[in-house]
Amino acid sequence: MLKRIRRYFAVLAIAVGAGHAGAGPITDTVMVNGREWAQVDLFVGLSWSGINSVCPGGVCGNGTLMGFDMLGWTWASTEELNSLFNYYSGNSSDPNPNLLGPGPGRVNTESTVPNSYAQLFYLDGWRPTSTVFFEGRETMGRTADSPDYFAGIGVSPSFLGSGTSNMAGTNYSDAFWNPGAWFSRPDPAAVPSPA
């Protein structure tokens, strides 16, 4: 009887740890400039090292995160996120938008212009990962560059901005920060099917 119980638990352990048989595709996405981006709030609560075990160096392989099949997705670097944020900044009504440069850096734009780039971001269907003072919204996610950085975009009545911040020494479980993770892939509709 004991042998049978041990065998049952061994089979159960193999079934739980096996590949991504029960994983589903990420369908909750936003299309931006030829790339499909997963909603950041789908990946809240993951550690940087946990994400890195499935997406080392930003390239996601066979594996799951939060029950999603990650094959074919890219965990965005800070530079890739700067390009994403610059897409909104460059299409905004701001007369002189602050564009984010390559690599980690923080740029904030003080503005209350209704059509500013952070507003465009949320009008595109992005969801916040947290709410801040005065009914503001922030979408923050981990980057592939380093466990010490996140990239985020936010809007409140007195602040519109985007950029990256050093999270060294920050309690990652702090509900105020609540970072998810940024993942994208080429537009599947634009990839030609094999003949």
C-alpha positions in Angstrom: 0.0 0.0 0.0 2.8 2.4 0.9 4.6 1.6 -2.3 1.4 2.4 -4.3 1.1 5.7 -2.5 4.7 6.6 -3.3 4.2 5.7 -6.9 1.0 7.8 -7.1 2.9 10.9 -5.7 5.8 10.3 -8.0 3.5 10.3 -11.0 1.7 13.4 -9.7 5.0 15.2 -9.3 6.0 14.4 -12.8 2.7 15.6 -14.2 2.9 18.9 -12.3 6.5 19.6 -13.4 6.1 18.5 -17.0 6.5 21.1 -19.7 3.6 23.4 -20.5 0.8 20.9 -21.3 -1.9 23.0 -19.6 -0.5 26.4 -20.6 -2.6 28.8 -22.6 -1.7 31.5 -25.1 -1.5 35.1 -24.2 -4.5 36.7 -25.9 -4.9 39.9 -23.7 -2.7 42.1 -25.7 -2.2 45.6 -27.2 -0.9 46.1 -30.7 1.7 49.0 -31.0 3.6 49.9 -34.1 3.9 46.4 -35.5 4.4 44.5 -32.2 2.0 42.7 -30.0 2.5 43.5 -26.3 1.0 41.4 -23.4 -0.8 43.4 -20.8 1.6 44.0 -18.0 -0.8 43.2 -15.2 -1.0 39.6 -16.3 2.5 39.1 -14.8 2.3 40.9 -11.4 3.8 39.0 -8.5 6.7 37.3 -10.3 10.3 37.7 -9.2 13.0 38.8 -11.6 14.8 35.5 -11.3 11.6 33.6 -11.8 11.0 35.4 -15.1 14.7 35.0 -16.1 14.5 31.2 -15.6 11.9 31.1 -18.5 13.2 34.1 -20.5 17.0 34.2 -20.0 18.5 37.3 -21.6 15.1 38.3 -22.6 14.4 35.4 -25.0 11.5 33.3 -23.7 11.8 29.5 -24.4 9.6 26.5 -23.6 8.1 27.4 -20.2 5.2 29.1 -18.6 4.6 32.2 -16.5 1.3 32.7 -14.7 -0.1 29.8 -16.8 0.8 31.3 -20.1 2.9 29.7 -22.8 5.9 32.0 -23.3 7.5 30.5 -26.4 8.0 33.1 -29.0 7.7 36.1 -26.6 10.5 38.5 -25.8 11.0 40.0 -22.3 11.6 43.6 -23.1 14.8 45.4 -22.4 14.9 49.0 -21.2 15.8 50.2 -24.7 12.9 48.3 -26.2 10.6 50.0 -23.7 12.1 53.4 -24.4 11.0 52.8 -28.0 7.5 51.8 -26.9 7.1 54.9 -24.8 8.7 57.1 -27.5 6.0 55.9 -29.9 3.3 57.5 -27.7 5.4 60.5 -26.9 6.1 61.2 -30.6 2.4 60.9 -31.5 1.2 63.1 -28.6 0.1 66.8 -28.7 3.1 67.8 -26.5 4.9 70.5 -28.5 8.4 69.3 -27.4 8.1 65.7 -26.2 10.9 64.3 -24.0 12.1 61.2 -25.8 13.8 58.5 -23.8 17.3 57.5 -24.9 18.9 54.0 -24.9 19.7 52.3 -21.7 18.4 52.9 -18.2 17.3 56.5 -17.6 14.4 58.4 -16.1 12.5 61.1 -17.9 9.5 62.8 -16.3 7.2 65.2 -18.1 5.2 67.6 -16.0 2.0 68.3 -17.9 -1.8 68.3 -17.6 -2.4 68.3 -21.4 -5.4 65.9 -21.9 -3.9 64.4 -25.1 -0.4 63.9 -23.7 1.4 60.7 -24.4 0.5 58.9 -21.1 -3.1 59.5 -21.9 -2.6 58.0 -25.4 -1.1 55.0 -23.8 -4.2 54.3 -21.7 -6.6 55.2 -24.6 -4.9 52.4 -26.5 -6.2 49.9 -24.0 -3.3 49.4 -21.6 -4.3 48.6 -18.1 -2.5 50.0 -15.0 -0.8 47.7 -12.5 -1.6 50.1 -9.7 -3.4 53.3 -8.9 -1.7 56.2 -7.2 -2.7 59.5 -5.6 -5.6 61.5 -7.0 -7.0 58.6 -9.0 -3.8 58.4 -11.1 -2.7 55.2 -12.9 0.7 53.6 -13.3 1.7 50.6 -15.4 5.1 49.3 -14.2 6.9 46.1 -15.2 10.3 44.5 -14.8 12.8 44.7 -17.6 15.2 42.0 -18.8 18.2 44.2 -18.1 18.6 43.9 -14.4 16.6 43.0 -11.3 17.2 46.5 -10.0 15.2 48.2 -12.8 11.6 48.5 -13.8 10.1 50.6 -16.5 6.8 52.4 -16.2 4.4 54.9 -17.5 1.9 56.9 -15.4 -0.7 59.6 -15.4 -2.4 61.7 -12.7 -3.9 65.2 -12.7 -0.5 66.7 -11.9 2.0 64.3 -13.6 2.4 62.5 -16.9 5.6 60.6 -17.5 7.5 57.5 -18.4 10.9 56.1 -17.8 12.9 53.6 -15.9 13.8 53.7 -12.2 16.3 51.9 -10.1 14.5 49.6 -7.7 17.6 48.6 -5.7 16.6 48.3 -2.1 12.9 48.5 -2.9 10.5 46.0 -1.5 9.1 44.4 -4.7 6.0 43.2 -2.9 5.1 46.8 -2.0 1.6 47.4 -3.4 2.4 50.9 -4.5 5.0 49.7 -7.0 3.4 46.4 -7.9 5.4 45.8 -11.0 4.4 43.2 -13.6 6.7 42.5 -16.6 6.8 43.7 -20.2 6.6 41.1 -23.0 6.2 41.5 -26.7 6.5 39.6 -30.0 6.2 40.5 -33.7 2.6 40.9 -35.0 1.5 37.3 -35.6 -0.8 38.6 -38.5 2.3 40.1 -40.2 4.3 36.8 -40.2 3.7 34.9 -43.4 2.5 31.3 -43.1 4.8 28.7 -44.5 3.8 27.4 -47.9 
